[in-house]
Amino acid sequence: AGATRAQLVKESGGLAWPSGLDVGVRSRESAIARPSLAFDTDDTFLVGQIAQPSAEPASPFHMLVFRYDAEGTAIWPQAVSIPLKSGAAGQTVKMQRRYDGVVISTAERSVVIKPSGAFEPAR
């Protein structure tokens, strides 16, 4: 509750990260949604979550996107924060890899996020 953990299973069936890794958002449980994952390259993946970054009950929700390498190391120094006009911690984002990045969608908006962390409206 209040945190997101990841585990990578190797082709051999063993665990790459024996204790798992903290990824994504860490906040009070009612301020974050379940994570969504997508590989943006063969060796890197994105974690996307809807959250209230300040964790204040009336603060606006954002789509927060984190990028990690195959070792579980954060590639971006901080999450890419995409503001939402509406949102709730129960919503999850949909993520789909495509040729120029990953499409990240909520009921409100869809964006393409690039490996650099730049994003633009999805077409």
N, CA and C of each residue as an Amber inpcrd file, in Angstrom:
protein
   369
   0.8380000  -1.1940000   0.0000000   0.0000000   0.0000000   0.0000000
   0.8730000   1.2440000   0.0000000   0.5900000   2.1550000  -0.9260000
   1.3270000   3.4030000  -0.9730000   2.6430000   3.3590000  -1.7110000
   3.0130000   2.2140000  -2.2810000   4.2700000   2.0940000  -3.0130000
   4.0820000   1.1400000  -4.1850000   4.9870000   1.2110000  -5.1280000
   4.9450000   0.3310000  -6.2950000   6.2530000  -0.4350000  -6.3400000
   6.1790000  -1.7520000  -6.4100000   7.3600000  -2.6100000  -6.4530000
   7.3510000  -3.3930000  -7.7550000   8.5450000  -3.6570000  -8.2820000
   8.6890000  -4.4290000  -9.5180000   9.6430000  -5.5910000  -9.2850000
   9.4660000  -6.6300000 -10.0970000  10.3440000  -7.7790000 -10.0630000
  10.5460000  -8.2510000 -11.4930000  11.7600000  -8.5720000 -11.8420000
  12.0840000  -9.0810000 -13.1730000  12.4580000 -10.5520000 -13.0390000
  11.7890000 -11.3760000 -13.8200000  12.0880000 -12.8000000 -13.8390000
  12.9550000 -13.0810000 -15.0570000  14.1130000 -13.6930000 -14.8230000
  15.0420000 -14.0150000 -15.9040000  14.4880000 -15.1640000 -16.7420000
  15.0620000 -15.3500000 -17.9240000  14.6540000 -16.4690000 -18.7770000
  14.8340000 -17.7980000 -18.0710000  15.8100000 -17.8990000 -17.1720000
  16.0730000 -19.1330000 -16.4310000  15.0370000 -19.3830000 -15.3370000
  14.2100000 -18.3800000 -15.0550000  13.2050000 -18.5070000 -14.0000000
  13.6340000 -17.8880000 -12.6900000  14.9050000 -17.5150000 -12.5800000
  15.3970000 -16.8620000 -11.3660000  15.0160000 -15.3930000 -11.3340000
  15.1690000 -14.7980000 -10.1640000  14.8250000 -13.3900000 -10.0000000
  16.0470000 -12.5140000 -10.2710000  15.8710000 -11.5070000 -11.1330000
  16.9590000 -10.5840000 -11.4370000  17.1900000  -9.6180000 -10.2820000
  16.1340000  -9.2700000  -9.5830000  16.1990000  -8.3260000  -8.4670000
  15.6710000  -9.0470000  -7.2340000  16.5090000  -9.7820000  -6.5100000
  16.0410000 -10.6550000  -5.4390000  15.0410000 -10.0410000  -4.4580000
  15.2050000  -8.7830000  -4.0860000  14.2380000  -8.1760000  -3.1550000
  13.2090000  -7.3100000  -3.8540000  13.2480000  -7.2490000  -5.1770000
  12.3570000  -6.3600000  -5.9060000  12.8740000  -4.9280000  -5.8370000
  12.2580000  -4.0590000  -6.5980000  12.6760000  -2.6620000  -6.6480000
  11.4900000  -1.7500000  -6.4300000  11.7230000  -0.6320000  -5.7530000
  10.7160000   0.4200000  -5.6810000  10.7500000   1.1550000  -7.0060000
   9.6160000   1.2500000  -7.6610000   9.4960000   2.0070000  -8.9080000
   8.2370000   2.8540000  -8.8160000   8.1060000   3.8030000  -9.7110000
   6.8820000   4.5850000  -9.7650000   6.6980000   5.4660000  -8.5500000
   5.4390000   5.6800000  -8.2110000   5.0430000   6.6510000  -7.1950000
   5.0300000   6.0210000  -5.8060000   5.4150000   6.8210000  -4.8290000
   5.2890000   6.4440000  -3.4170000   4.4820000   7.5520000  -2.7520000
   3.3090000   7.2090000  -2.2510000   2.4160000   8.1980000  -1.6600000
   1.3590000   7.4760000  -0.8380000   0.4590000   8.2530000  -0.2580000
  -0.6290000   7.5930000   0.4530000  -1.4780000   6.8290000  -0.5560000
  -2.0230000   5.7180000  -0.1490000  -2.6970000   4.7880000  -1.0580000
  -3.8110000   5.4420000  -1.8710000  -4.5780000   6.3440000  -1.2820000
  -5.6870000   6.9620000  -2.0150000  -5.2260000   8.0170000  -3.0150000
  -3.9200000   8.3100000  -3.0610000  -3.4000000   9.3370000  -3.9710000
  -2.7210000   8.7480000  -5.1990000  -2.6530000   7.4200000  -5.3230000
  -2.0090000   6.8020000  -6.4790000  -2.8700000   5.6850000  -7.0360000
  -2.7010000   5.4430000  -8.3420000  -3.3980000   4.3430000  -9.0180000
  -2.4460000   3.1730000  -9.1970000  -2.9990000   2.0550000  -9.5920000
  -2.1560000   0.9040000  -9.9460000  -1.2760000   1.2970000 -11.1240000
  -0.0780000   0.7590000 -11.1940000   0.8280000   1.1180000 -12.2840000
   0.4810000   0.3880000 -13.5790000   0.9010000   0.9800000 -14.6730000
   0.8840000   0.3300000 -15.9850000   2.3280000   0.2820000 -16.4600000
   2.6770000  -0.7470000 -17.2220000   4.0480000  -0.9230000 -17.7000000
   4.0640000  -1.0890000 -19.2080000   5.1260000  -0.6110000 -19.8380000
   5.3420000  -0.8330000 -21.2690000   6.8360000  -0.7600000 -21.5390000
   7.3130000  -1.6540000 -22.3810000   8.7000000  -1.5660000 -22.8390000
   8.7390000  -0.5580000 -23.9680000   9.6690000   0.4030000 -23.9000000
   9.8170000   1.3550000 -25.0010000  10.9870000   0.9730000 -25.9060000
  11.8980000   0.1440000 -25.4190000  12.9500000  -0.4790000 -26.2250000
  13.0800000  -1.9040000 -25.6980000  13.9920000  -2.6650000 -26.2680000
  14.1850000  -4.0370000 -25.7750000  14.7850000  -4.0680000 -24.3760000
  15.4170000  -2.9600000 -23.9450000  16.1280000  -2.9380000 -22.6710000
  15.6300000  -1.8970000 -21.6820000  14.5720000  -1.1770000 -22.0070000
  14.0590000  -0.1510000 -21.1020000  12.5430000  -0.2320000 -21.0190000
  12.0210000   0.1760000 -19.8580000  10.5690000   0.1360000 -19.6940000
  10.0800000   1.3810000 -18.9790000   8.8070000   1.6640000 -19.1870000
   8.1450000   2.7940000 -18.5630000   7.1440000   2.3020000 -17.5320000
   7.0060000   3.0480000 -16.4650000   5.9610000   2.8320000 -15.4640000
   5.1170000   4.0990000 -15.4750000   3.8290000   3.9500000 -15.6770000
   2.9180000   5.0890000 -15.6790000   1.8630000   4.9360000 -14.5980000
   1.5910000   6.0220000 -13.8790000   0.5780000   6.0140000 -12.8330000
  -0.1090000   7.3650000 -12.7760000  -1.3840000   7.3510000 -12.4530000
  -2.0950000   8.5790000 -12.1430000  -1.9430000   8.7980000 -10.6470000
  -1.5840000  10.0210000 -10.2920000  -1.3310000  10.3160000  -8.8820000
  -1.5530000  11.7920000  -8.5990000  -1.6450000  12.0930000  -7.3270000
  -1.6220000  13.4720000  -6.8440000  -0.1920000  13.7000000  -6.3470000
   0.6510000  14.3670000  -7.1260000   2.0560000  14.5050000  -6.7330000
   2.2630000  15.1050000  -5.3490000   1.4140000  16.0360000  -4.9570000
   1.5930000  16.6420000  -3.6350000   0.9560000  15.7990000  -2.5390000
   0.1110000  14.8470000  -2.9140000  -0.6230000  13.9720000  -1.9830000
  -1.6240000  14.7350000  -1.1260000  -1.8510000  16.0030000  -1.4190000
  -2.8900000  16.7530000  -0.7180000  -4.2380000  16.3310000  -1.2850000
  -5.2430000  16.0680000  -0.4340000  -6.5220000  15.5450000  -0.9120000
  -7.1810000  16.3330000  -2.0470000  -7.0860000  17.6370000  -2.0940000
  -7.7590000  18.4200000  -3.1370000  -6.8320000  18.7990000  -4.2970000
  -5.5950000  18.3410000  -4.2950000  -4.6540000  18.7300000  -5.3540000
  -4.9810000  18.0140000  -6.6650000  -4.5580000  18.5930000  -7.8070000
  -4.8700000  17.9870000  -9.1040000  -4.0870000  16.6890000  -9.3330000
  -4.6660000  15.8540000 -10.1610000  -4.0130000  14.5990000 -10.5410000
  -3.1220000  14.8300000 -11.7510000  -2.0780000  14.0210000 -11.8610000
  -1.1580000  14.0500000 -12.9910000  -0.9320000  12.6160000 -13.4480000
  -0.5510000  12.4660000 -14.7160000  -0.0200000  11.2110000 -15.1930000
   1.4760000  11.3000000 -14.9400000   2.0290000  10.4340000 -14.1360000
   3.4700000  10.4190000 -13.8640000   4.0810000   9.2270000 -14.5840000
   5.1750000   9.4780000 -15.3200000   5.8120000   8.4280000 -16.1050000
   7.2900000   8.3630000 -15.7280000   7.7470000   7.1690000 -15.4150000
   9.1360000   6.9000000 -15.0310000   9.7390000   5.9650000 -16.0780000
  11.0600000   6.0590000 -16.2860000  11.7460000   5.1780000 -17.2440000
  12.9110000   4.4960000 -16.5420000  13.0250000   3.1770000 -16.7500000
  14.0490000   2.3560000 -16.1020000  14.7690000   1.4930000 -17.1300000
  16.0290000   1.1330000 -16.8220000  16.7590000   0.2020000 -17.6750000
  16.5620000  -1.2280000 -17.1560000  17.1820000  -2.1890000 -17.8310000
  17.0050000  -3.6030000 -17.4840000  17.5480000  -3.9540000 -16.1050000
  18.3890000  -3.1040000 -15.5360000  18.9010000  -3.3190000 -14.1830000
  17.9880000  -2.6960000 -13.1300000  16.9450000  -1.9850000 -13.5920000
  16.0300000  -1.3320000 -12.6530000  16.4990000   0.0380000 -12.2170000
  17.4830000   0.5960000 -12.9240000  18.0020000   1.9210000 -12.6010000
  17.1780000   2.9820000 -13.3300000  16.7880000   4.0310000 -12.6090000
  16.0360000   5.1170000 -13.2330000  16.8900000   5.8060000 -14.2840000
  16.3280000   6.0180000 -15.4650000  17.0350000   6.6950000 -16.5500000
  16.8050000   8.2000000 -16.4720000  15.5840000   8.6030000 -16.2100000
  15.2760000  10.0260000 -16.0740000  15.4860000  10.4300000 -14.6180000
  15.9860000  11.6420000 -14.3620000  16.2380000  12.0680000 -12.9800000
  14.9580000  12.2120000 -12.1460000  13.8280000  12.4050000 -12.8100000
  12.5420000  12.4710000 -12.1140000  11.4500000  12.0630000 -13.0900000
  10.2710000  11.8620000 -12.5840000   9.1480000  11.4710000 -13.4270000
   8.7790000  12.5930000 -14.3820000   8.2910000  12.2130000 -15.5480000
   7.6480000  13.1720000 -16.4430000   6.2390000  13.3360000 -15.9040000
   5.8360000  14.5770000 -15.6690000   4.5330000  14.8730000 -15.0830000
   3.6350000  15.4990000 -16.1460000   2.5400000  14.8320000 -16.4450000
   1.5960000  15.2890000 -17.4570000   0.3090000  15.6750000 -16.7350000
  -0.0100000  16.9750000 -16.6540000  -1.1840000  17.4180000 -15.8990000
  -2.4900000  16.9090000 -16.5060000  -3.4440000  16.6530000 -15.6360000
  -4.7910000  16.2510000 -16.0360000  -5.7860000  17.2420000 -15.4610000
  -6.8350000  17.5200000 -16.2040000  -7.8800000  18.4010000 -15.6880000
  -8.7580000  17.6570000 -14.6920000  -8.9450000  16.3950000 -14.9390000
  -9.7030000  15.5630000 -14.0070000  -8.9200000  14.2740000 -13.8430000
  -9.2810000  13.4900000 -12.9010000  -8.5710000  12.2350000 -12.6810000
  -8.8730000  11.7280000 -11.3010000  -8.6280000  10.4700000 -11.1300000
  -8.8490000   9.8480000  -9.8380000  -7.8230000   8.7480000  -9.6430000
  -7.4880000   8.5100000  -8.4090000  -6.4510000   7.5170000  -8.1040000
  -6.8360000   6.1320000  -8.5930000  -8.1080000   5.8690000  -8.7830000
  -8.5320000   4.5510000  -9.2450000  -8.3220000   4.3180000 -10.7270000
  -8.0790000   5.3740000 -11.5060000  -7.8720000   5.2180000 -12.9450000
  -6.4790000   4.6760000 -13.2300000  -6.3730000   3.8020000 -14.1920000
  -5.0520000   3.3680000 -14.6450000  -4.8330000   3.9030000 -16.0450000
  -3.5870000   4.0870000 -16.4070000  -3.2580000   4.5400000 -17.7500000
  -3.0830000   3.3230000 -18.6440000  -3.3540000   3.5120000 -19.9180000
  -3.1100000   2.4680000 -20.9190000  -1.8430000   2.8630000 -21.6500000
  -0.9770000   1.8920000 -21.8850000   0.3010000   2.1740000 -22.5390000
   0.5020000   1.1920000 -23.6820000   0.9670000   1.7270000 -24.8270000
   1.2220000   0.8750000 -25.9830000   2.4400000   1.3910000 -26.7430000
   3.3900000   0.5080000 -26.9590000   4.6100000   0.8640000 -27.6930000
   4.2680000   1.0540000 -29.1650000   4.8850000   2.0660000 -29.7700000
   4.8000000   2.2410000 -31.2110000   6.1380000   2.7420000 -31.7180000
   6.2650000   2.9220000 -33.0070000   7.5490000   3.2160000 -33.6430000
   8.2670000   4.4390000 -33.0810000   7.5430000   5.4480000 -32.5930000
   8.1910000   6.6930000 -32.1610000   8.1250000   6.9400000 -30.6620000
   7.7590000   5.9410000 -29.8970000   7.6620000   6.0890000 -28.4480000
   6.5610000   5.2070000 -27.9020000   5.9710000   5.6300000 -26.7980000
   4.8890000   4.8860000 -26.1690000   3.6780000   5.8030000 -26.0660000
   2.5320000   5.3100000 -26.5160000   1.2870000   6.0530000 -26.3660000
   0.7630000   5.7710000 -24.9660000   0.4990000   6.8460000 -24.2340000
  -0.0330000   6.7390000 -22.8820000  -1.3890000   7.4270000 -22.8840000
  -2.4220000   6.6930000 -22.4740000  -3.7800000   7.2200000 -22.5710000
  -4.5310000   7.1120000 -21.2580000  -5.3420000   8.1340000 -21.0190000
  -6.3500000   8.1150000 -19.9540000  -7.6750000   8.4380000 -20.6350000
  -8.7430000   8.4560000 -19.8640000 -10.0350000   8.8390000 -20.4290000
  -9.9880000  10.2740000 -20.9410000  -9.1250000  11.1050000 -20.3690000
  -9.0560000  12.5300000 -20.7110000  -8.1440000  12.8540000 -21.8850000
  -6.9890000  12.2180000 -21.9660000  -6.0340000  12.5760000 -23.0150000
  -5.0960000  11.4340000 -23.3350000  -4.4810000  11.5390000 -24.5210000
  -3.4680000  10.5760000 -24.9660000  -2.2510000  11.3450000 -25.4350000
  -1.0810000  10.8860000 -25.0400000   0.1740000  11.4940000 -25.4650000
   1.1310000  10.4020000 -25.9190000   2.0960000  10.8080000 -26.7280000
   3.2120000   9.9340000 -27.0930000   4.3990000  10.4470000 -26.3060000
   5.0370000   9.5650000 -25.5540000   6.2250000   9.9520000 -24.8000000
   7.4400000   9.3290000 -25.4750000   8.4360000  10.1420000 -25.6770000
   9.6700000   9.7340000 -26.3680000  10.6980000   9.2360000 -25.3500000
  11.7250000   8.5030000 -25.8040000  12.7750000   8.0580000 -24.8870000
  13.4630000   9.2000000 -24.1350000  13.4370000  10.4040000 -24.6940000
  14.0460000  11.5640000 -24.0360000  13.2070000  12.0780000 -22.8710000
  11.9320000  11.6890000 -22.8190000  11.0010000  12.2070000 -21.8170000
  10.0850000  13.2840000 -22.3770000  10.3720000  13.7630000 -23.5890000
   9.4870000  14.7330000 -24.2310000   8.1720000  14.0320000 -24.5860000
   7.0850000  14.7780000 -24.5310000   5.8100000  14.1870000 -24.9480000
   5.0280000  15.1790000 -25.7940000   4.1210000  14.6130000 -26.6030000
   3.2720000  15.4100000 -27.4830000   1.9280000  14.7120000 -27.6070000
   0.8860000  15.4310000 -28.0150000  -0.4240000  14.7840000 -28.1740000
  -0.3420000  13.6250000 -29.1710000  -1.0310000  12.5380000 -28.8590000
  -1.0790000  11.3890000 -29.7720000  -2.0280000  11.6990000 -30.9120000
  -1.6960000  11.2370000 -32.0810000  -2.5660000  11.4260000 -33.2620000
  -3.0980000  10.1070000 -33.7070000
